[in-house]
Every structure is written in structure tokens, then in C-alpha cells.
Amino acid sequence: MTPLLDRLRTVRKRRAVAWAGAAYAVAVLLGALVGAEITLRSKTRWVKGVFVPVGRRGNDLFLPASVETLSRGPLGLVPLRPNRGHAVLGRHQMAGTVVKRPILQQRGTLPNGALAWVSTYVYNGTPAQLGVKYEDTVVRTPVGDMPAWHIPPLNGEGDAIAIVIHGHGGQRAQALRMLPALLRSGVGSLFVTFRNAFGAPQIGKGYLTLGDVEAEDVLAALHWAKDAGYTRAVLYGFSMGGNIALSVLRDRHRPYPIPVTGVMLDSPALDWRATIRWNAQRVGLPRPIARHVGTFTQWLVTKRSGQDFDTVDQIRAAPTFDVPILLWHGTRDRTIPIDQAEALAAARPDLVEYHRVEGAKHIRTWNIDPKGYDAQLEAFIAKVLPGIKEDRHG
């Protein structure tokens, strides 16, 4: 009987190992399929935020406690229809079990009891939410017209423009927090979109190239700026938009329609291989599985779209950059690891002005210290666009 029992135990162990291996393979495959789809085609219609009931007493608003309403720095609030309005809220304090925030700025009606969108992105509409005049326009490219917002310099005399580039799955409204500082600096602004992003034309299967081909749409925006009378530009990219901005600096895109004298980067995706591995791990997968999911995701992305990850590895490309770079990244960024920003800053200390923002989440570096961020932005623009006429009333 003993040999028979030993044989049965051996069979059971082999089956257990086989089942474990199969389960591991399935987990890796499913994770990679999801990861590849998100990497290639992620886009959202709405700016991220939460919907909450709002209580009002005088100049104070009272909100349910949540990760968003307890976030550091300003919040934006937009009541749902039929109410019309927008508010910027100041720092929070607890009032019993609810969050109390003062109204810093208000446009329209903010009634007590309204259901409202609340977000650390502050704005979810157009520059009109800030009371700023703008024009809807399009950037014409060989693959279609890309929607854009143009905000001319307040003094009407500026010759420089900032091309503002949103990120992966993002929207133009996410950068409206920075528009007052851009206006004060004296530049015009063009908030652009790129192919396969929300609201822009879908090309082929709608796959993103993570900054590579999208750079051509920013080059088209520089042509738009030249035709509009601008003679120099800075690029301002958020997350994947930062990768797009740096991709524009590659030799194959030169000469530019107008000179690009500087680049500003907020929470940029600089190394997509590392970003994919990081995101596989942050969703809770054990490190060995996350590593395999990340590797297989990269393989799937390349298999489906032909993506060359070397072309969007901006750490590797750092020696080729030749314009000043202003860089912000937050220590609590769970989307893009901060070591990428630190690697770029270490690779090019001669070009990169790096601001490590303690406690900031992804694309929330402004929220931690709005005045400090704005001052850094305005000083950088004054440095790379000498002679620009600032507007201190912007």
C-alpha cells in the first residue's frame, strides 16, 4: 500500500503544480490584456472628480468627507444643472464629520443643497469658467482637424505662445488651473488635443503611440501658431503630454515652424517600460507577477500597434535635449514613478530646473502650493522668452 500512496501523493503534487502554473499564466495573460488595452486606447469623456451634495452657510461650503474633498490645496466645484456656477474652494478643515471649505472665487449660482462635481483639477469646462475670453479653433493635420482653445495674450501684443498638451486619457480642462499664470506671464496659449484622444479624430484602430506620432500634431500646432502671428513658443506637457513635448525635440522634427525656446513638464511619463511595470504592481499584484505582467503587456502593445518603446524613452534621449526644461513631479504620484523625473534631472542638470513636490499626487503638483508653482512657471517663461511683456493684472 505504501508505494501506491506515494504514487498518489506524487500525482497530486504534480497536479497542484500544474494548476498553480496554469493559474499564474492566466493571471499574467489577463493582466497583460487589460494593461495593453489601457495603454493603447485609454481616453475619458469627463475630468476626474466626485459628485457630492453641498451644504452652504454664508461663504463656507460643507462637503462629505472623501479622498477628494480632503485633498490638500484648492478644489473646484460645479453644481449640476439646472444650477449654473463654478467656485474655487480654499483649504479644508473638519466641522464635525463633514469638510468645511471657504469659497475663494465664485461665478454664477451655488445654492445650498445642490449636487455638485468636486475635483482637485478645479475646472472641468472651458476657459470661460475662469471668465477668460478664448476662441475654439482647430489645428489642421494630415490626419484631421484637432480641436484646440486659443487664448491670446491679455496685452494683445505678445509674440510668444505656450502649447499646452494634456496627457494619456486626459482633457484640456485639466490644465486650466495654470491659465492665470500663463496669462500673467504675457504669452498666448493654445490648449491642444492629439489624434485618438477624446474629441480628436480616431486614426486606424485608435491606438496611441505614447508620444511618438502624437508629436506630429504638436508640430502642426506650431504651424498654427506661426500662421496666427506668433514667432516663438514654449511647450507645456502633462503626463504623456510631457513625453509628446520631448518627442518634438527629436532631430527628425526640425526645423520648427517657429523656435521652441523651452519645455515645461508636469508629472511626465518619460520611460513607458518602467511606467507599465509600476502600474502592474500598484494595482496590488505581487512583484513577480507584476514584473511578468509588465513584460507581457509591453510585448502585446508592440504586437498590436508596432510600438517601439525606445522612441519614447526620454531618459535615454536626455543627452540630445538642447533647450531649458522646467520639471515638476510629486512624491505621492502613483501613476508615474518619481524616479523617472529624478533620472532626467540627474542626466541633464545643465538644462533641467527640477521641483520635487512633497505630498503631490499625479498632475496635482500645482495644488500643493499654487503661488509657488505659478511663480516658478512665470520666472521660467521670463527666462526662456526674454523681452516678453508680462501682464501683472492677468
C-alpha positions as CSV (number, residue, x, y, z in Angstrom):
1,M,0.0,0.0,0.0
2,T,2.8,2.4,0.7
3,P,4.1,2.5,-2.9
4,L,0.5,3.2,-4.1
5,L,0.1,6.0,-1.5
6,D,3.4,7.5,-2.6
7,R,2.4,7.4,-6.2
8,L,-0.9,9.1,-5.4
9,R,0.9,11.9,-3.4
10,T,3.2,12.4,-6.4
11,V,0.3,12.7,-8.8
12,R,-1.4,15.2,-6.5
13,K,1.7,17.3,-6.2
14,R,2.2,17.3,-10.0
15,R,-1.5,18.3,-10.5
16,A,-1.2,21.0,-7.9
17,V,1.9,22.4,-9.5
18,A,0.3,22.2,-12.9
19,W,-2.9,24.0,-11.7
20,A,-0.7,26.7,-10.0
21,G,1.2,27.2,-13.1
22,A,-1.9,27.4,-15.2
23,A,-3.5,29.9,-12.7
24,Y,-0.3,32.0,-12.8
25,A,-0.3,32.0,-16.6
26,V,-4.0,33.1,-16.7
27,A,-3.3,35.9,-14.2
28,V,-0.4,37.2,-16.3
29,L,-2.4,36.9,-19.5
30,L,-5.5,38.7,-18.2
31,G,-3.4,41.4,-16.6
32,A,-1.4,42.0,-19.8
33,L,-4.6,42.1,-21.9
34,V,-6.1,44.7,-19.6
35,G,-2.8,46.6,-19.4
36,A,-2.3,46.7,-23.2
37,E,-5.8,47.9,-23.8
38,I,-5.4,50.7,-21.3
39,T,-2.0,51.7,-22.7
40,L,-3.2,51.8,-26.3
41,R,-6.6,53.3,-26.1
42,S,-7.4,54.9,-22.7
43,K,-9.5,58.1,-23.0
44,T,-12.2,59.5,-20.8
45,R,-15.0,62.0,-21.5
46,W,-15.0,63.6,-18.1
47,V,-12.5,65.3,-15.9
48,K,-11.9,63.2,-12.8
49,G,-13.8,64.2,-9.7
50,V,-16.6,63.1,-7.4
51,F,-20.3,64.1,-7.2
52,V,-21.4,65.2,-3.7
53,P,-24.3,67.1,-2.0
54,V,-23.2,70.5,-0.9
55,G,-24.3,72.5,2.1
56,R,-23.8,76.2,2.2
57,R,-23.6,78.7,5.0
58,G,-22.5,82.2,4.0
59,N,-19.2,82.0,2.3
60,D,-18.5,78.4,3.5
61,L,-19.4,75.1,1.8
62,F,-19.8,71.8,3.6
63,L,-19.0,68.6,1.8
64,P,-19.0,64.9,2.8
65,A,-15.5,63.6,3.8
66,S,-13.7,61.7,1.0
67,V,-10.3,61.4,-0.5
68,E,-11.1,64.2,-3.0
69,T,-12.7,66.6,-0.6
70,L,-9.9,66.1,2.0
71,S,-7.2,66.7,-0.6
72,R,-4.6,69.4,0.0
73,G,-4.9,72.7,-1.8
74,P,-7.8,74.2,-3.7
75,L,-10.8,72.4,-5.1
76,G,-13.1,73.2,-7.9
77,L,-16.9,72.9,-7.6
78,V,-19.5,72.9,-10.3
79,P,-23.2,72.4,-9.4
80,L,-25.2,70.1,-11.7
81,R,-28.0,71.5,-13.9
82,P,-30.3,73.3,-13.6
83,N,-27.9,75.3,-11.4
84,R,-25.2,77.2,-13.2
85,G,-22.0,78.2,-11.5
86,H,-18.4,77.5,-10.5
87,A,-16.4,78.0,-7.4
88,V,-12.8,77.6,-6.3
89,L,-12.6,76.4,-2.7
90,G,-9.8,77.1,-0.2
91,R,-8.1,74.7,2.3
92,H,-10.2,72.3,4.2
93,Q,-10.9,71.9,7.9
94,M,-13.2,69.4,9.6
95,A,-16.5,70.6,11.0
96,G,-17.7,67.5,12.9
97,T,-17.9,64.7,10.4
98,V,-18.0,67.0,7.3
99,V,-15.4,69.0,5.4
100,K,-15.6,72.8,5.5
101,R,-14.0,74.9,2.8
102,P,-14.2,78.6,2.2
103,I,-15.3,80.0,-1.2
104,L,-12.3,81.8,-2.7
105,Q,-13.8,82.6,-6.1
106,Q,-17.4,82.3,-7.4
107,R,-19.2,82.7,-10.7
108,G,-22.9,82.1,-11.1
109,T,-25.2,80.4,-8.6
110,L,-24.1,77.9,-5.9
111,P,-27.2,77.1,-3.9
112,N,-27.5,75.2,-0.7
113,G,-28.4,71.6,-1.2
114,A,-27.1,71.3,-4.8
115,L,-25.5,68.2,-6.1
116,A,-22.1,69.2,-7.4
117,W,-18.9,67.9,-9.1
118,V,-15.9,68.5,-6.9
119,S,-12.3,67.9,-8.1
120,T,-8.7,68.7,-7.4
121,Y,-8.4,69.6,-11.1
122,V,-10.5,72.6,-10.2
123,Y,-12.0,73.1,-13.7
124,N,-14.0,70.8,-16.0
125,G,-15.2,73.1,-18.7
126,T,-13.6,75.8,-20.9
127,P,-11.6,79.0,-20.2
128,A,-15.0,80.6,-19.8
129,Q,-15.1,79.1,-16.3
130,L,-12.3,81.5,-15.3
131,G,-14.0,84.4,-17.0
132,V,-11.3,84.3,-19.8
133,K,-12.1,85.1,-23.4
134,Y,-11.0,82.4,-25.8
135,E,-11.7,81.0,-29.2
136,D,-12.5,77.5,-30.3
137,T,-10.2,76.6,-33.1
138,V,-8.7,73.6,-34.9
139,V,-5.2,72.6,-35.7
140,R,-5.1,71.1,-39.2
141,T,-3.0,68.0,-39.6
142,P,-2.7,65.4,-42.4
143,V,-4.9,63.1,-40.4
144,G,-7.7,65.5,-39.5
145,D,-8.5,68.6,-37.5
146,M,-7.5,68.6,-33.8
147,P,-9.8,70.8,-31.6
148,A,-8.0,73.5,-29.6
149,W,-8.6,76.5,-27.4
150,H,-6.7,79.7,-28.2
151,I,-6.3,82.3,-25.5
152,P,-4.5,85.4,-26.8
153,P,-2.1,87.5,-24.6
154,L,-4.0,89.9,-22.4
155,N,-2.0,92.8,-23.6
156,G,-2.6,91.9,-27.2
157,E,1.0,92.5,-28.1
158,G,2.7,89.1,-27.3
159,D,4.8,87.3,-29.9
160,A,5.1,84.1,-27.8
161,I,2.8,81.2,-27.2
162,A,2.6,78.2,-24.9
163,I,1.4,75.0,-26.5
164,V,-0.4,73.1,-23.7
165,I,-0.6,69.3,-24.1
166,H,-2.8,67.1,-22.0
167,G,-2.0,63.6,-21.1
168,H,-3.0,59.9,-21.6
169,G,-6.8,59.7,-21.2
170,G,-6.8,63.4,-20.2
171,Q,-8.6,66.5,-21.3
172,R,-7.6,70.1,-22.0
173,A,-9.5,71.3,-18.9
174,Q,-7.0,69.7,-16.5
175,A,-4.5,72.5,-17.3
176,L,-6.9,75.4,-16.8
177,R,-5.6,75.8,-13.2
178,M,-2.4,77.1,-14.7
179,L,-4.0,79.5,-17.2
180,P,-3.9,82.6,-14.9
181,A,-0.2,82.2,-14.5
182,L,0.3,81.8,-18.3
183,L,-1.8,85.0,-18.8
184,R,0.3,86.9,-16.3
185,S,3.5,85.8,-18.0
186,G,2.4,87.5,-21.2
187,V,2.2,84.5,-23.5
188,G,-0.7,83.4,-25.6
189,S,-1.9,79.8,-25.1
190,L,-3.0,77.1,-27.3
191,F,-4.6,74.1,-25.5
192,V,-4.3,71.3,-28.0
193,T,-5.6,67.8,-28.5
194,F,-3.9,65.0,-30.4
195,R,-5.0,62.0,-32.5
196,N,-7.0,59.3,-30.8
197,A,-7.6,61.4,-27.7
198,F,-11.1,62.3,-26.6
199,G,-12.7,64.7,-29.0
200,A,-10.0,64.3,-31.6
201,P,-10.1,62.2,-34.8
202,Q,-9.7,58.5,-34.4
203,I,-6.9,57.2,-36.7
204,G,-6.9,53.5,-37.7
205,K,-7.7,51.3,-34.6
206,G,-7.4,54.3,-32.3
207,Y,-4.1,53.3,-30.8
208,L,-1.9,55.8,-29.0
209,T,1.8,55.8,-29.7
210,L,2.7,57.2,-26.2
211,G,4.2,60.4,-27.5
212,D,5.9,59.4,-30.8
213,V,3.4,60.1,-33.6
214,E,1.4,62.5,-31.4
215,A,4.4,64.8,-31.7
216,E,3.4,65.5,-35.3
217,D,0.2,67.1,-34.0
218,V,2.1,69.4,-31.8
219,L,4.3,70.3,-34.8
220,A,1.1,71.2,-36.6
221,A,0.2,73.4,-33.6
222,L,3.5,75.2,-34.1
223,H,2.5,75.8,-37.8
224,W,-0.9,77.1,-36.5
225,A,0.9,79.5,-34.1
226,K,3.1,80.8,-36.9
227,D,0.1,81.5,-39.1
228,A,-1.5,83.3,-36.2
229,G,1.4,85.7,-36.0
230,Y,3.5,84.1,-33.1
231,T,7.2,84.0,-33.6
232,R,8.4,81.7,-30.7
233,A,7.0,79.1,-28.4
234,V,7.3,77.0,-25.2
235,L,5.8,73.5,-24.9
236,Y,3.9,72.6,-21.7
237,G,3.1,68.9,-21.3
238,F,1.3,66.9,-18.6
239,S,2.0,63.2,-18.0
240,M,2.1,61.6,-21.5
241,G,1.9,65.2,-22.9
242,G,5.3,65.7,-21.4
243,N,6.6,62.7,-23.5
244,I,5.0,64.3,-26.5
245,A,6.7,67.6,-25.8
246,L,10.1,66.0,-25.5
247,S,9.4,63.9,-28.7
248,V,9.1,67.2,-30.6
249,L,12.7,67.9,-29.7
250,R,14.0,64.9,-31.8
251,D,16.1,65.9,-34.8
252,R,13.6,64.4,-37.3
253,H,11.1,67.1,-36.4
254,R,13.4,70.0,-37.2
255,P,13.5,72.8,-38.3
256,Y,10.4,74.0,-36.4
257,P,7.9,76.5,-37.9
258,I,8.9,78.8,-35.1
259,P,11.6,78.4,-32.5
260,V,10.9,76.3,-29.4
261,T,12.8,78.0,-26.5
262,G,11.8,75.9,-23.6
263,V,9.8,73.0,-22.3
264,M,7.7,72.7,-19.1
265,L,6.8,69.2,-17.8
266,D,4.3,68.3,-15.1
267,S,4.4,64.7,-13.9
268,P,5.8,63.5,-17.2
269,A,5.8,59.9,-18.5
270,L,9.5,59.5,-19.5
271,D,10.0,55.8,-19.6
272,W,7.0,53.8,-20.6
273,R,8.5,50.4,-19.8
274,A,9.0,51.4,-16.2
275,T,5.6,53.0,-16.1
276,I,3.8,49.9,-17.3
277,R,5.7,47.7,-14.7
278,W,4.9,50.3,-12.0
279,N,1.2,50.3,-12.7
280,A,1.1,46.5,-12.8
281,Q,2.5,46.5,-9.3
282,R,0.4,49.3,-7.9
283,V,-2.9,47.6,-8.6
284,G,-1.9,45.0,-6.0
285,L,-0.2,42.3,-7.9
286,P,2.7,40.6,-6.2
287,R,6.1,41.8,-7.5
288,P,7.0,38.7,-9.5
289,I,3.6,38.6,-11.2
290,A,3.7,42.4,-11.8
291,R,7.0,42.1,-13.5
292,H,5.8,39.4,-15.8
293,V,2.5,41.2,-16.5
294,G,4.5,44.4,-17.3
295,T,6.8,42.5,-19.7
296,F,4.0,40.7,-21.4
297,T,2.0,44.0,-21.7
298,Q,4.9,45.6,-23.5
299,W,5.0,42.7,-25.9
300,L,1.3,42.8,-26.5
301,V,1.4,46.6,-27.1
302,T,4.2,46.2,-29.7
303,K,2.5,43.2,-31.3
304,R,-0.8,45.1,-31.7
305,S,0.4,48.5,-32.6
306,G,4.1,48.2,-33.6
307,Q,5.1,50.5,-30.7
308,D,8.8,51.0,-30.4
309,F,9.4,51.8,-26.7
310,D,12.9,53.1,-27.5
311,T,11.4,56.0,-29.4
312,V,9.6,57.3,-26.3
313,D,12.3,56.6,-23.8
314,Q,13.1,60.2,-22.9
315,I,15.7,59.2,-20.2
316,R,17.8,57.6,-23.0
317,A,17.2,60.7,-25.2
318,A,18.3,63.1,-22.5
319,P,21.7,63.8,-24.0
320,T,20.1,65.1,-27.1
321,F,18.0,67.8,-25.5
322,D,19.1,71.4,-26.1
323,V,16.5,73.7,-24.5
324,P,15.9,74.6,-20.9
325,I,13.4,72.3,-19.1
326,L,11.2,73.1,-16.1
327,L,10.1,69.9,-14.3
328,W,7.6,69.2,-11.5
329,H,6.9,65.8,-10.0
330,G,5.1,64.7,-6.8
331,T,6.3,62.3,-4.2
332,R,2.9,60.7,-4.0
333,D,2.5,60.1,-7.7
334,R,1.1,56.6,-8.1
335,T,0.7,56.8,-11.9
336,I,4.2,57.8,-13.0
337,P,7.1,56.9,-10.6
338,I,9.0,59.9,-9.5
339,D,12.4,58.2,-10.1
340,Q,11.8,59.0,-13.9
341,A,11.8,62.7,-13.2
342,E,14.8,62.4,-10.9
343,A,16.7,60.4,-13.5
344,L,16.1,63.1,-16.1
345,A,17.1,65.9,-13.7
346,A,20.3,63.9,-12.8
347,A,21.1,63.3,-16.5
348,R,20.8,67.0,-17.6
349,P,21.4,69.3,-14.6
350,D,22.6,71.9,-17.0
351,L,19.1,72.1,-18.6
352,V,16.6,70.9,-16.0
353,E,15.2,73.0,-13.3
354,Y,13.6,70.3,-11.1
355,H,11.0,70.8,-8.4
356,R,10.3,67.7,-6.3
357,V,6.9,68.4,-4.7
358,E,6.4,66.7,-1.4
359,G,3.0,65.1,-1.0
360,A,1.7,65.8,-4.5
361,K,-0.2,63.2,-6.5
362,H,-0.2,62.7,-10.3
363,I,-0.7,66.1,-12.1
364,R,-1.5,67.7,-8.7
365,T,1.8,69.4,-8.1
366,W,0.1,72.9,-8.5
367,N,-2.4,72.1,-5.8
368,I,0.2,71.7,-3.1
369,D,1.5,75.3,-3.5
370,P,-0.3,77.2,-6.2
371,K,1.5,80.5,-5.6
372,G,4.9,78.8,-5.6
373,Y,4.1,76.8,-8.7
374,D,2.9,79.9,-10.6
375,A,6.0,81.9,-9.6
376,Q,8.2,79.1,-10.9
377,L,6.3,79.0,-14.2
378,E,6.3,82.7,-14.7
379,A,10.0,83.0,-13.9
380,F,10.9,80.2,-16.3
381,I,8.9,81.8,-19.1
382,A,10.6,85.2,-18.5
383,K,14.0,83.4,-18.7
384,V,13.4,81.4,-21.9
385,L,11.3,84.2,-23.6
386,P,13.4,87.3,-22.9
387,G,11.7,90.6,-23.6
388,I,8.2,89.2,-23.2
389,K,5.7,91.8,-21.8
390,E,4.2,90.5,-18.6
391,D,0.7,91.4,-17.6
392,R,0.5,91.7,-13.8
393,H,-3.3,92.0,-13.9
394,G,-3.8,88.6,-15.5
